[in-house]
Amino acid sequence: MNKNFKIYAIIFVVVMIILALLEVNKKETLNWQKNFDIHEKSPFGLFVFDNEAKNLFKNNLKKIDQTPYDYYSKHTKEPHNIVVIEHEIDTESWKRILDQIAKGSDAMLMVSRMPKEVSDSIGYYDSEISFEEENVLKLTDKKYQNDFIKIDKFPSGRGFSFIKPGVEVLGKTVESKNNDQANFIKIKLAKGNIYVHTEPLFLTNYYLLKPGNSRYAQDVFSYLKDRETVWFVESNDKPSSFFMRFILSKPALKYAWWVLLGGLVLFIFFNAKRKQRIVPVIEPLRNTSLDFVKSIGNLYLQEGDFHDMMAKKAQYFLNKVRMDLLIDTQNLDEEFAKKLQLKTGKPIEMINEAIQLIKKGQDPYASVMKEDLAKINSLLDEIVN
């Protein structure tokens, strides 16, 4: 058996044993993320509420995993109830919900932040934040005064600091060190109503499983009429299109997959290092364009045709002025000189001297000396650079 293969096999077995020991001794940790997922049994999931929702709404509940825009585009509904719990909804969907409310539907929004689309429609509401670690949720109606919930884990602390006339306050957050602040309000909108509660945590598994807390949830939803209720939920049931979804969904298979990939990387690395060939030195290609330019320059100098060189220099300069500075070069008059002076910032005397030399180069009968060519070359380079 190959010696290198034995080394790889030993490394693989050791790594697998270490991973197995870590998996056996691993302690389960709670996920305290505020996910508001109806499939999650973690503290801040909605698994319990989802199971009890049918009884709460007297079997007249529809869970919709489409966007409100798509749903109401295909369904014409009589006035009904709408429930949204910490769900990201697009602007067009909010417009459809508000249209339904205006026609007589009621919406119960359990959101820690008032959606901008809603606040713009009903007026400005200032969201106030408290940083107290504990508070109590109570309703203002006296018949519900004995039903409350103590929020002792990560409260949002959000409420309304500005209440417009005509808005009914249905619930408050009570804190030991601060004044009470409204957290549950009712707003009339055309024929319907909007209910907004800024602390949706009371619907999560952690709080609903505590004795007596379910009464507060029943009281909150009792403000909705006894009719069909549509609950818009985020769909998590659609299978992933990723071909590795099954392997990555199982911890044991996932660890084995990563170990396999790691082993392949090590194998490729060591084999490439051992069998790598010498990289040949390749001479870079010569820049023949530079040689061509030098040859042409030497030809002109040998011929001594300073007039032609001066004309080409002037032609190149005027083309650059047209392309880069966007100045018309048809008439090299006083107006052209002023525009060129403004664009380049060079002295007008320098520009006028350059124009005279350009005209001399363009004149086929002008006598051009070597000194003229040197002068125009330095002037034009200084103007455009």
N, C-alpha and C positions, 0 to 999 in steps of 0.2 A: 504494500500500500504506500502511496506517495506520502512523503513526510509532511509536505504542506497541507495535504488533505487531512491528516491526523490533527494538525494544529487547528485548522478551521473547525473540525468536528468537536474538539475539546472546548474551544471558545463558545461554540453554539450551545453545547450541553450546559456549560456553566451559566450562560446568560439565561437559558430557559429555566434552570433551577432557581436562579435569583428572582426572576419574574414570578414564578410559581409561589415562592415564599412571600413575596410582596403582596400577591393577590390573596393568599390565605389570611395574612395578618392585616389586610386593609380594613379600616373601619368605615362604615357607612356614614356619610356626611349629609346633612340636610341642605337642600338648595333653598336659600332664603331670597332668591331673586323674585321680584314682583312680576311674574310672567302672565298672570290672569288667563291661563290656558285651561280650557274645560277638560282636557285630558290629563292634566298634571295633578298628582296627589301630594306635591310639595306644599309647604305651608301657605304660600301665596298663589296657589292654583285655584281653579274654580270647579274642581271635580265634584265636591259635595253639593255646591249650588246647582250644578248642571243636573245632578241626579234628583234634586228636590224641586227643580223648576217646574216640571209638569204639574205636580200637586199644588205648587204655589199659584200657578196661573190656571188651575182647574182644567187641565188637559186641553187648554185652548192656546197652546204655545207652538210657534214655528221657529226653528233655528235655521237661519239662512247663512250659508257660507259664501254667498255672492256679495259683491259690493252693492250698496243701496241703489247706485245708478243703474247697474245691470238688472237688478231685481225689479225696480219700479218701471224700467223700460219695457219689461215683458208682462207685468201684472198691473191690472187696474184694480185698486183696492178701495173698499168702503172705509170710512173712518175706523181706525184701529189703534192699538198701542205699539210703540216702538221702543225697544230697549237697546242701549249701547253701553258696554262696560269696558273702559280703557282700551278702545279699539281705534287704530289709526284709520281715518276715513278721508278720502280725497275731497277736494272742493266741490266737484260736480255732484258727488254723492250727498254731501251736506245740503246742497241746493234741492235735491230730490226729497230729502227728509223734511226740510222746511216747507216745501210745497205740500207735502202730506199733512203737516201740522196746520197749515193755513186752511186746509179743507176740512179740518175737524178731528184729526188724529192727535194723540198725546204722545210725547216722547219723554222717556226716562233716561237721562244721560248720567252715568256713573263715571265721571272723569275727574282726574286730579287737576286738570287744567281746562278751563273753558275754551272750546274750539273757537278760533278766530272767526270762522264763517258764521258761527252762531252768535257770538258777541257783537259782530258787525250788524246782524239783523235785528237784535233786540236792544241794542244800546251798549255803552261801554261799562264794563264791570272790572273793578280793580281787584286783582288776586293778592291776597295777603298771606304771608308765610310765617308760621310759628315754628320755633326750633325746640319746643318742649318734647321730652321723650315719652310722655304719657298724656293722654287726654281722654275725655268722655264724650261720646256722641249722644245727644238727646234731641227729641222732637219737641216742638213748641206746643202742640196740641195737648191739653190737659189729660185727655183720655189715654194718652200714651206716656204719661210722665213716669210710670214705673218700668218702662221698657227702655233700656239704654245699653250701650256697649262701651267697654273700656278698651281703648286702643293703646297697647303697651309695647308693640313691636313696630318700629319704623313708620310712625304716622307721617302722612304727607304734610300735615299742618296747614293745609291750604283752606282758604275761606274767602268770603266777599267782604271787602272793606267799604264798598260803596254800593248802596242799594237805592235804586230809583223808586220814586213814588209809583204805586201800583204793583210792585213786586212783593209777593207774599213770602215771608220767611217761615219755612216749615221745620227747620232743624238748626241746631247750633253745636259748636265745639266748645266744651267747657274745660278750662285749664285752671290749675291752682294758682299760677303766678300772673296770668293775663286775663283780660276781659273776654267775655264770650264773643265768638265771631260766628256769623252765619255760614253754614256749610251746605244747606239744603234749601233751595228756593223754587218758587213756581212763577212762571212768566206767562201771561196770556198773549197769544199770537194769533190774530184773526179768529178763526173758529176753534182753534186747538190750544193746547197748553204745552209748555216745556218745563220739565222738572230737571234740575241739575243738582247732583250731589257730588261734592269735591273729595270725598273720602271713600273710594270704592273698596278699600281693604276689608271692610266689615263683611263683604261677600265671599272672602277667601276661606280656604279650608281651616286655617288656623283659628279664625274667630267663630265660624259657624259651628265648629265642633265643641265649643265651650258651652256649658249648660246655660240656657236662657237667652243666648245671643240671637237665636233664630227669630225670636219675637220681634226684635228691632227690624230685621229684614222684612218680615211680613208687614209690619206697620208702614215701612217706607213704600212698598209696592202696593199697599192698599189704596193709595191715592190714584192709582190707575183704574179706569172703568173696567167692569166685568165684560170683556169682549176679546176678540182675537188679538194676540200679542205676537209681534214679530221681533225676534232677537237676532241681531246681526253679530255673528261670531267670526273670528279668524279661522280659516280652514287649515287644519294641520293633518288632514286625513289623506291628502293627495300623496301617492308614493313618489319618492324621489326618483328622478331619471338617472341618477348616478349609478353606474354599474357596480360600484363597490359598496352600495348602501347596506347590503346584508352583512358583509364581513365587518364593516366599521360599526354596525349597530350592536355587535356582540363583543364584549370586552376581551374574551379569550382569543377569538379570531383576530381581533384588531391587534393585540399584542404580537400574535404569531406573524401577522402580515408585516408589521414594522421590523420584527427581528429578521424575517426573510429578506426584506429590502436592505437592512443593515449588513447582513451577511453577503449579499450580492455586491454591495458597494465595496466592502473590504476585499472580497475576492478579485474584483476588477482592479482595485487600487494596487494590490500586491502583484498581480500578474502583469499589469501595465508597467509597473516599475521594473520588473525583472526582464521583460521582453521588449522594452522600448528601443527602437532603432535610433541610430545617430541621425539627427536632423541635418540635412545638407544645407550648406551656406549658399544662398542664391543671390547673385549680384543684382542690385536694383537696376532697372532700365534707365538708360541715359535720357536726359531731357534734350531731345533733338531740336525742339522748338527754339531753345536758347542758342544752339549752334547756328540755326538758320538765321536768327535775328542778327547774330554777330557777323555772319557772312554777308548779309545784305548791307549792314552798316559799313563794313570794310569796302564793299563794292562802290558805294556812294562816295566814300572818302577818296578812293583811288580815282574815280571819274572826275571828282571835283565839281559835281553838279550841285552847288549850294542853293541855287534858286529852286530846284525841284524839291530838295529836302525841306527848305523853308516853307514852300507851298503845302507840302504834306503835313508838316507840323501845325500850320495854321488850320488846315482842314480838320485834323484830329481835335484840336482845341475847340473849334466851333461846334463840332459834333458833341463833344463832352458838355459844352455850355447848354446846347439844346436838350440833351437827355437828362443831365443831372440838375441843372439850374432852371430848366424850362423857360429859357429866354429865346425869343425869335432872333436869328442871326442873319436874316435876309438883308437888312440895312444896318451897316456898321456906322450909325450916326451918333449924335449926342444923346438921344434917348436910350440907345443900346448901352452906351457907356455908363449912364446913370443907373440903369437896372443892374448891370454887372457890378457896379461899385456897391450898390445896396445888398446884393446877394453875397458878395465875397468879402466886403468890408475892407478892400484894398484901397490905397490912395488913388484919387481920380487921375493924378499925373501919370502914375504907373500904367493905369488902364488905357489912357489916351496914347501913350507911347507904344503900348502893345498893339493897339488898333492900327496905328500907322505902319508898324512892321508887318501886320497881317495883310493890310492892303498892298504893301510892297511885294509881299510874297505872292499875292494873287495876280499882280500885274505881270503879264508875260513878257513885257518889254523892259521891266525894271532891272537894274544892274545890282545883283546881290553878291556881297562879299562874305568871306568866312566870318568876319566880326559880326555881320548882321544875323547870320544863322545862330551864332553863340548867344547873341543878345536876346533874340526872340525865344530861344529855347529856355533861357533862365527866367525871362519875364513870365511866359505862359505857365511854366511849372510853378512859379511862386503864386500866381493868381489862383489857380485851381486847387492847390494843395493847402 
